[in-house]
Structure formats: C-alpha cells, structure tokens
Amino acid sequence: MLIKRDVVTQPGEIIQIKNEGMPIHESSGEFGSLFVKFNIIFPTELTEKQRLVAKKLFLKRTVW
C-alpha cells in the first residue's frame, strides 16, 4: 500500500486509514481501521551534493 501525504509528516505521527485494518470478527467483508506510525530516521551526515539538493528543496517549500 502506498501512503501519500500532502503535509509534512512529523516523527512519531500516527494516522488512521479506515477499512484497511484487520477483518472484523463475524462481520463478512468488514474491516477495521489501520493505524500507521511514522518512524522517521534523519541522516547524521550529508555529502555536499545532498546538501545542495536539500537546500533547493527547502527553498521550494510552500507550507511550514
């Protein structure tokens, strides 16, 4: 499953996706909610090329 986000995702954030979880016992075809927790790992070092790319991306941001 692909999860697309239109907002900045914060470390530890939890989102709920309805009807994508476990099947509901004795309810044919019904599913519960799926909860997704984002574990974001930030790099500790960047190459010069990566720094330039990151700088360009931050200049293009529209929402913060």
Backbone bond lengths (Angstrom), bond angles and torsions (degrees), N, CA, C in turn:
res aa  C-N    CA-C-N  psi(-1)  N-CA   C-N-CA  omega(-1)  CA-C   N-CA-C  phi
1 M - - - 1.448 - - 1.527 108.32 -
2 L 1.306 116.78 134.62 1.455 123.18 176.73 1.522 108.64 -98.46
3 I 1.316 116.05 128.68 1.460 121.20 177.66 1.514 107.54 -108.80
4 K 1.320 117.07 115.87 1.456 122.01 -179.72 1.520 108.72 -102.89
5 R 1.316 115.42 133.08 1.465 120.91 -179.15 1.521 109.00 -119.32
6 D 1.318 116.90 135.80 1.461 122.32 177.08 1.520 111.49 -102.24
7 V 1.314 115.59 2.71 1.467 120.90 179.90 1.528 108.54 -128.14
8 V 1.311 116.35 166.69 1.460 120.85 177.54 1.527 108.84 -68.85
9 T 1.313 116.34 130.20 1.459 122.15 179.05 1.519 108.98 -94.10
10 Q 1.301 116.31 124.74 1.455 122.46 -178.49 1.531 110.78 -90.04
11 P 1.331 118.18 145.74 1.465 119.95 175.66 1.530 110.84 -56.95
12 G 1.326 115.96 133.76 1.456 120.86 179.21 1.520 114.35 83.92
13 E 1.330 117.46 -3.03 1.468 120.79 -179.53 1.528 109.88 -64.94
14 I 1.316 116.51 143.50 1.461 122.84 178.94 1.514 108.14 -121.57
15 I 1.349 116.34 129.75 1.459 120.48 175.60 1.530 108.58 -118.64
16 Q 1.314 115.26 155.54 1.459 121.98 -179.96 1.523 108.54 -112.22
17 I 1.335 116.64 130.20 1.456 122.07 175.47 1.519 107.07 -116.78
18 K 1.319 115.43 108.54 1.467 120.58 -175.56 1.528 111.37 -69.42
19 N 1.322 115.26 145.94 1.469 124.99 176.35 1.526 114.08 64.70
20 E 1.322 118.93 18.34 1.464 121.93 178.20 1.528 112.16 -117.50
21 G 1.325 117.55 6.41 1.457 121.32 -178.06 1.513 112.64 -92.02
22 M 1.306 114.98 -153.56 1.459 122.10 -178.13 1.536 110.52 -68.87
23 P 1.345 116.19 151.49 1.472 118.85 175.40 1.525 110.13 -62.23
24 I 1.327 116.07 143.85 1.460 121.49 178.04 1.529 108.08 -82.89
25 H 1.323 115.63 125.40 1.463 122.09 -176.41 1.528 111.05 -55.12
26 E 1.321 115.20 129.41 1.465 123.75 177.34 1.530 113.25 60.30
27 S 1.327 117.55 24.69 1.466 122.23 174.14 1.527 107.27 -126.84
28 S 1.296 115.53 94.96 1.456 121.56 -174.63 1.530 112.13 -57.03
29 G 1.325 115.16 123.24 1.466 120.81 174.83 1.512 115.60 77.52
30 E 1.325 118.28 3.85 1.463 120.30 179.39 1.526 110.25 -102.26
31 F 1.318 114.95 142.28 1.454 120.96 -178.70 1.517 110.34 -129.23
32 G 1.299 115.22 149.02 1.456 121.13 177.45 1.525 111.02 -81.67
33 S 1.307 115.35 -167.01 1.456 121.00 -179.82 1.526 110.67 -90.77
34 L 1.317 114.60 147.73 1.454 122.19 174.25 1.524 106.88 -103.11
35 F 1.326 116.86 128.81 1.458 121.31 177.86 1.521 108.06 -106.99
36 V 1.323 116.15 128.28 1.460 122.03 -178.96 1.525 108.45 -115.57
37 K 1.338 115.66 125.38 1.460 120.99 176.61 1.524 107.92 -108.96
38 F 1.316 116.01 129.10 1.454 121.59 -176.94 1.523 110.25 -90.84
39 N 1.328 115.60 119.85 1.454 122.55 175.69 1.530 105.94 -106.78
40 I 1.313 116.70 100.41 1.461 121.59 -174.15 1.521 108.98 -98.73
41 I 1.316 114.76 126.83 1.465 120.75 179.37 1.526 107.42 -110.62
42 F 1.322 116.02 116.77 1.450 121.03 179.58 1.524 109.72 -88.26
43 P 1.343 117.32 142.75 1.466 119.59 177.85 1.526 110.43 -67.62
44 T 1.305 115.63 150.32 1.467 119.69 178.43 1.523 111.32 -94.50
45 E 1.336 116.32 -18.70 1.465 120.78 178.51 1.521 109.46 -140.71
46 L 1.343 116.13 147.80 1.462 121.96 176.33 1.519 109.31 -129.18
47 T 1.346 115.43 144.86 1.456 119.12 172.92 1.529 107.63 -75.31
48 E 1.299 116.76 168.05 1.464 120.09 178.82 1.528 110.67 -61.40
49 K 1.326 117.36 -39.86 1.470 121.16 178.25 1.537 110.39 -62.51
50 Q 1.328 117.37 -43.24 1.465 121.18 178.84 1.523 110.89 -63.87
51 R 1.320 117.29 -37.91 1.472 121.06 177.48 1.522 111.17 -61.25
52 L 1.334 116.29 -43.28 1.463 120.48 179.91 1.526 111.31 -64.54
53 V 1.339 116.48 -41.89 1.469 120.39 178.36 1.524 110.26 -63.35
54 A 1.338 117.33 -45.47 1.458 121.26 179.62 1.527 110.74 -61.17
55 K 1.313 117.03 -41.77 1.465 121.11 179.67 1.529 110.50 -60.97
56 K 1.338 117.05 -43.29 1.473 121.00 178.52 1.528 110.82 -63.51
57 L 1.319 116.66 -41.59 1.466 120.03 179.42 1.518 112.24 -63.46
58 F 1.336 117.21 -41.41 1.453 119.93 179.98 1.522 112.19 -68.90
59 L 1.320 117.40 -29.62 1.469 120.28 176.79 1.525 111.41 -69.87
60 K 1.339 117.46 -27.07 1.456 122.18 -178.83 1.518 114.09 -86.63
61 R 1.323 117.94 -6.84 1.473 119.88 -174.85 1.522 110.33 -59.79
62 T 1.315 115.47 144.74 1.457 121.23 -179.49 1.513 112.47 -111.38
63 V 1.320 116.91 -21.47 1.472 120.16 -177.25 1.521 109.05 -134.60
64 W 1.353 117.60 129.45 1.468 123.39 172.31 1.451 108.92 -158.19
